[in-house]
Amino acid sequence: MFILKYYDEKNAFNNSILDKYINIMNMYDKGVIFFDLIKNTAYFNEKCRNIFNTNSGMSEIGKFINGIEKDFYEDDRENKEVNFIGLETDITYTIKHLIEEKKVKYVLCTIEMKSNKRNIRKSNYISKIIGESDVMLNLKAKVKIVGRYDSTILLLGQTGTGKELFAKAIHDISPRRNKKFIVVNCGAIPDSLLESELFGYEKGAFTGANSNGKVGKFEEADGGTIFLDEIENMSQFMQNKILRAIEDRKICKIGSNKEVGVNVRIIGATNIELKKMVEEGKFRKDLYYRLNVICFKIPSLIERKDDIFLISDYLIEKYCKVFKKI
């Protein structure tokens, strides 16, 4: 790993070659990174800053340059595609050599966002969240940022506010988007069955068990996201099991002594004030803080009255199509 430095007047390339290109790069409609082969100095334009969503530092751009190092000496005019973890979408790039004294001394890399069907699909979940009020726009903006990372998230909100839709949007923005999004309604499954539903069981684990055993939802969601709705309904026993799964990233099937590693992102949701349940001793304090790494409160309609007509128009159009009144 190397440390990139910003280009400025005190930190310029010795022969000022960058000055010949800097004005052009700022006018370019693609992202541009300019660096030497030692990789210790670089310049990037505003478009590049927007693509990598960086306001300070160059760590994300540094990771990208490390990832394409194999192409430094290939003056390839064809677009190359790269999936860069941390970005909402894939990008394409080209390498252009700048030559002095018949030697390649500098690299000019152009970058642009890739437009394809998968990216259109990803944007659908955010677009399905109807709301243009200030509180909703602010929430959507935060979701777009947090969704790119792997933090556990707790969604609070009344029934019908769209907690599952927000959970899907978070998953679809994340690097896990190509893996499964598994929904488990903890309030709809009897506690006696919830353990086997979440963690699975081995064959013959109990009377009536499937002869082939069962894969649990955690294992099924490996590499993806598991959405635990109505988590306030979990018993103390299940709270202990979930806490262990979060801490160790391992689960143990019913009837087995062998732990299985799982790599899942957990999004919890509730319409109950969990903090009050913690104070009353009905919900584990340590589990609450494990789930509450990042918390989003989904506003009810009374908190975003500006969206009432927008939602009304959407519902009128939707049901006119359903009942063929258009």
N, C-alpha and C positions, 0 to 999 in steps of 0.2 A: 504494500500500500504506500502511496506517496501523498505528499501534501501539496496541493495546488495553491498558488498565490494569485491574487488579483493583479490585473494589469493596471498600472497607473503611471503617472509621469516619472515617479521615482523608481518604478519597477518595470522598466521597458526593456524590450529586446535591444541588444547592443547596437544593431545596425538600423534600428527604427523601421524594420520592415512592416511591423504591424500598423504603423501610421499610414501606410499606403492603402490598407484595407479597412481600417476601422470605420470610416464614414460609410463605405459601401455596406459593411456588415450591419450597421445600425438601420439601414434602409431596407435590408433584405427581408422578405416575407416569410423566411424560414428561420429556425433556430440555427445559430452559428457558434462553434467553439474553435478557437485558435490556440494552438499550444506547440511547444517544441518537443523534440523526441526525447528529451530528458524528463519531460513532463513536470517541470517545476514552475512553469509560468503559463498562465492562460488568460484569455479574454473571451467573454461570451456576451451576446447581445440580449436585448430585452425580450425578444421572442423566445430565446432559449431559457431565460429566467422563468417565463410563464409556463413553458412545457414542464420544467422540473419543479415548478412551484417553490422556488427558493428565493427568499428575500435577503438572506445573509449566509455567509459561508459557502463552501463549494463541495461539501461532502457528497451530495447526490450526483453532481456532475463528475466528481472524482471517481465515484464508483462506475459511472457509465464509461468514462475513458479507460479505466482498467479493463472493463468488459470487452472493449473493442480493440484492445492492444494488438491482437493477432492481425488486424487489418492495417496497421500503421504503414507498412511498406508495400501495400497493394493499392495502387492508384486505380480503384475500381469505380467506374462511373455508374454502375448499376445500383439501385436502391437495395439496401440490406435491411432485413427486419430483425428487431430484437425485442424480447419481452423483458422489460425492466421492472423488477419488483419495486413497488413503492409508487409507481405511476398508475393512473386510472386506466391507461390504455397502452397498447403497443406503439412503438415508434419505428420509423425507418430512417436510415442515415446513409450518407455517402462520404467518402474520403477524397480529399483533393490535396496533392502534394505541392508545396512551394519550394522551389529549387534555387539554390545559390551555389555557384562554382561547381555546377554539374552534380551536386549532391542534394539529397532531400534533407532539408533542415527544419522545416515546419510542416504542420498538418492543419488543414482547414476542414473541419467536419460540419456538414450541414445536417439538420435534424428536422423532422416534421412528424406530427401525429398521424398514425395510421387510421384511415377510415375504412371500416369493414362491417359486415353484418353483426359480428359479435359485439362490437362497440355500440351499435344501434340498439341491440338487445339490452346491453347493460344500462343504457340511459333510460330505458322504459320504466324501470321501477321508481326512479326519482320522479319521472314525469307523471306517473300514476298517483303520486301524492298531491292531491289538489289543494292549493293554497298559495296565495300571493300576498298575504298579510305580512307585516314586518316580522312578527314572531315566527311564522312558518318559513319565511325566506332565511331568517337567521338560523333556524334549526337545520334546514336543508344544507346550508353552507357548512355548518359544523359537521354534519354527517358525512359530507363529501371529503372532509379532511380526515376525520377519525376512521372512516371506513377503510382507508388505505393501510392501516396498521392492525396489529393483532391483539389489541387490548380487549379484555373482557368488558362487556357493556351491560348496563342495567337500564331498561326502558320502563318509565313510570307513566301511567295515564289511565283515564277512565275507559271502561269497556266501549269499544267502537271508535276510539280515536286513531286507530291505524298502527298499533304497535308492531304487528306482524309485517305490515307493509314496509315500515321503517327498517325492521330487521332484515328483510329481503334486500332492500336497497343497500344496506351496509355490507351484506355478503357479496352483492353483485359488484360493488366498487372495489372490494378487496382482492388481493392476489389469490384468494381461495375460490374465486368466482367459478372456476372450471370444475370444482369439486361439488359435492352434494350439500344442499341446504335442508336440514332435517328439522321438522317441527314436532315438538312433544308438548301436548297440553296436560300439564301435571294435575289439573283439577278435574279432568275428564277420565282419568285412569285410576281405578281403586289402588290404594297404597300397597295392597298385597301383590298386585301385578306390576306396579311401577318399576320395581327393581329389575325384574326380568325384561321389561320393555326397554329400559335404559342400558342395562349391562349384559343382557343375554344369559343363556344358560347352556351347560353341557348336556349331552344326551343322557337320559335317565336321571337327571338331577332331582326330579320329584315326580310323584304320580301324575300321569296325564301329560308329561313333558313330551315334546316332539322327539321322535327316536333319533333324529339327526342333530338335535340341539338347536340353538337359535342365536343369531347374531344380534347384539343389542344396538340401540340407536347411536351410542357413542362410537362404537366400532364402525358402524355403517357410515357415520359422518367423518371418518378419519380423513384428514387433509382439508376438510370443509368446515362448515359451521353448524352448530346445534342450537336451536332456539327453544328455550325452556319457558313456556308461557304459564302463567298462574303459579309461579314458584312458591307463593305463600301457602299453598295447599300441601306441600311436602311435609311428611312426618319428621321428627327429630332423627330417626334412623336414616331416612333417605337424605336428609341434610348432611349427615356425617359422610355418607357415601359420595355425595356430590362434591363436598369439600375435599375429600381425598383425591377425587378425580382431577380437580382443578390444581391442587398442590403438586401431585406426583405425575400428572399426565399419564396415569395408568389406571386400568380397571380390572376387576376380577369377576369373571362370570360366576353365576350361581352353580354350585357343585364342582368348582375348580379351585385349586390352590395356586394356579399359575396366573401371574399378572400379565396383562397385554398392554403395550404402549399405544396411546392414541394421541394424535395431533389434531385437536379441534379448537375452534374458537367458540366460546360460549357467550350467548346473548340471553339474558334473563329478562322477564317481563312480569309486571304485576299491576293490579289496580288498587292495591292496598298500600298504606303507608308502612313500609317494612321497618323503618326506624322505630316506630311505635311498637311493632311486634317484638323487636329486639329488646326494647325497654321492659316489655311485659314478659320476657323470657320464652316467647313462642317461636322465635327464629334465632338461629345461632348468630352471635355477633361476629365471629371470625368469618363465617360464610357470607354474611352481609357485606363485609368489607372486601372480600374476595370478588364478589359479584359487582360491587359498586366502584370499580376502578374508574370507569367513565359512566356518568349518569345523564340520561336525556329525559326530560319531562315532555311528553307529547301533549300539547295544549288541547283542551276541549273546545267545542265550537263557541261557547260563551266567551272564551278568551281570544277568539279571532273572528269577531263578528263581520269583519270586512270580507271574509270568505263565504258568507252565507249565500249570496247571489251566485257566486262562481260555482259552488257545489250544487245549488238548485238547478242552474243551467245544465250542468253535467248530468244530473239525475233525470231531468226532463228529457234530454236527448237520448240517454241510455234506454229509458223505458218506452219511449216512443218507438225506438228500433225493435225492442223486445215484442211490443204489442202491434208492430207494423202500422204505426200511426203517422209515419212520415211519407 
